[in-house]
Amino acid sequence: MRLEPIFHDDIDELVRIDQECFDKSLTYDSSFFDKLLSGNQVSRKAVENDEIIGFVISVLRKKVAVIYTLDVRIQDRRRGVANKLIEWLEGGLRERACQEIILQTHVNNTGAINLFSKHGYGATKRIRDYYSKGMDAFEMRKTL
């Protein structure tokens, strides 16, 4: 597995993987991915056998980064892909003088909560109706 930059040509595959990973009401469309990749983003895709198996996209604003999504194909989970993406992301953000990383995850997404907790992120608050009515999120943060 290798980590590579994400390009606009990858968007269709990112959308497909995002829809595989999350409930349709929680996924991003191609125009949102296009906006994310056009900003001050720090992102990478994990590639194996010339296929994208996972990716992470964050946006850096001043000294704070927001992780918008971290996706790993279902069949490639539990192989350390997400850990490698997080480690790369944090290193890249440190190089850019980032001081804090923020993300939101559904309160029932125990896989994401456990993964980010393992990397030192802590839930700082519960955001009611973040995704839609009755669909709350935890905000998680880590100081670099």
C-alpha positions as CSV (number, residue, x, y, z in Angstrom):
1,M,0.0,0.0,0.0
2,R,1.2,3.5,-0.8
3,L,-0.1,7.0,0.0
4,E,-0.5,9.4,-2.9
5,P,-2.0,12.8,-3.5
6,I,-5.7,13.0,-4.3
7,F,-6.6,14.6,-7.7
8,H,-9.9,15.9,-9.1
9,D,-9.9,12.8,-11.4
10,D,-10.3,10.7,-8.3
11,I,-13.6,12.3,-7.2
12,D,-16.0,9.7,-8.8
13,E,-14.1,6.9,-6.9
14,L,-14.1,8.9,-3.7
15,V,-17.9,9.3,-3.9
16,R,-18.3,5.6,-4.6
17,I,-16.2,4.6,-1.6
18,D,-17.9,7.2,0.6
19,Q,-21.3,5.8,-0.3
20,E,-20.0,2.3,0.5
21,C,-18.8,3.4,3.9
22,F,-21.7,5.5,5.2
23,D,-25.5,5.7,5.1
24,K,-26.5,7.7,2.1
25,S,-27.8,10.6,4.3
26,L,-24.2,11.0,5.6
27,T,-22.3,10.9,2.3
28,Y,-20.8,13.7,0.2
29,D,-21.6,14.3,-3.5
30,S,-19.0,15.1,-6.2
31,S,-19.5,18.8,-6.0
32,F,-18.6,18.8,-2.2
33,F,-15.5,16.7,-2.9
34,D,-14.6,19.2,-5.6
35,K,-14.9,22.1,-3.2
36,L,-12.8,20.3,-0.5
37,L,-10.1,19.5,-3.0
38,S,-10.0,23.1,-4.3
39,G,-9.4,24.7,-0.9
40,N,-6.4,24.7,1.5
41,Q,-6.7,20.9,1.9
42,V,-4.3,18.3,3.3
43,S,-5.3,14.9,1.9
44,R,-4.0,11.5,0.7
45,K,-5.4,8.4,-0.8
46,A,-4.3,4.9,0.0
47,V,-3.6,2.9,-3.1
48,E,-3.1,-0.8,-3.6
49,N,-2.9,-2.7,-6.9
50,D,-3.7,0.7,-8.6
51,E,-7.1,0.9,-6.7
52,I,-8.0,3.5,-4.1
53,I,-8.7,1.6,-0.9
54,G,-9.1,4.6,1.4
55,F,-8.6,8.3,1.8
56,V,-8.6,11.2,4.2
57,I,-9.4,14.8,3.5
58,S,-8.9,17.7,5.9
59,V,-9.0,21.5,5.4
60,L,-6.6,23.7,7.2
61,R,-7.7,27.2,8.4
62,K,-5.0,29.2,10.1
63,K,-3.7,26.8,12.8
64,V,-6.8,24.5,13.0
65,A,-7.6,21.6,10.7
66,V,-11.0,20.0,10.2
67,I,-11.1,16.4,9.1
68,Y,-14.1,16.1,6.8
69,T,-13.8,12.5,6.0
70,L,-11.7,9.4,6.4
71,D,-12.9,6.4,4.5
72,V,-11.6,2.9,4.0
73,R,-13.3,0.3,1.8
74,I,-15.1,-2.3,3.8
75,Q,-13.0,-5.2,2.5
76,D,-9.8,-3.3,3.4
77,R,-10.6,-2.5,7.0
78,R,-8.7,-3.9,10.0
79,R,-5.4,-3.8,8.0
80,G,-4.0,-0.5,9.3
81,V,-5.1,1.7,6.4
82,A,-6.9,4.2,8.5
83,N,-4.0,4.3,11.0
84,K,-1.5,5.1,8.2
85,L,-3.8,7.8,6.8
86,I,-4.1,9.5,10.3
87,E,-0.4,9.3,11.0
88,W,0.4,10.8,7.6
89,L,-2.2,13.5,8.0
90,E,-1.0,14.5,11.4
91,G,2.6,14.7,10.2
92,G,1.5,16.8,7.2
93,L,-0.5,19.2,9.4
94,R,2.4,19.5,11.9
95,E,4.7,20.6,9.0
96,R,2.1,23.3,8.2
97,A,2.2,24.6,11.8
98,C,-1.3,23.3,12.6
99,Q,-2.0,23.3,16.3
100,E,-5.3,21.5,16.6
101,I,-7.4,19.0,14.6
102,I,-11.2,18.8,14.9
103,L,-13.6,16.3,13.4
104,Q,-17.3,15.2,13.9
105,T,-18.5,11.7,13.9
106,H,-21.9,10.1,14.4
107,V,-22.5,9.2,18.0
108,N,-23.1,5.5,17.0
109,N,-19.9,5.2,14.9
110,T,-18.0,3.3,17.5
111,G,-15.4,2.3,15.0
112,A,-14.4,5.9,14.2
113,I,-14.7,6.9,17.9
114,N,-12.4,4.1,18.9
115,L,-9.9,4.7,16.1
116,F,-9.6,8.4,16.8
117,S,-9.5,7.9,20.6
118,K,-6.6,5.5,20.0
119,H,-4.7,8.4,18.3
120,G,-5.3,10.8,21.1
121,Y,-8.5,12.5,20.1
122,G,-11.1,13.2,22.7
123,A,-14.8,13.9,22.4
124,T,-15.4,17.4,23.6
125,K,-19.1,17.8,23.0
126,R,-22.2,16.3,21.5
127,I,-23.8,18.3,18.7
128,R,-27.6,17.7,18.6
129,D,-29.1,17.1,15.1
130,Y,-25.7,17.6,13.4
131,Y,-26.5,15.4,10.4
132,S,-30.3,15.8,10.6
133,K,-33.1,15.7,13.1
134,G,-32.2,13.0,15.7
135,M,-28.8,12.3,14.2
136,D,-26.2,13.7,16.6
137,A,-22.5,13.8,16.3
138,F,-19.6,14.0,18.7
139,E,-17.0,16.6,18.1
140,M,-13.5,15.2,18.7
141,R,-10.3,17.2,19.0
142,K,-6.6,16.7,19.3
143,T,-3.9,19.2,20.1
144,L,-0.8,18.7,18.0
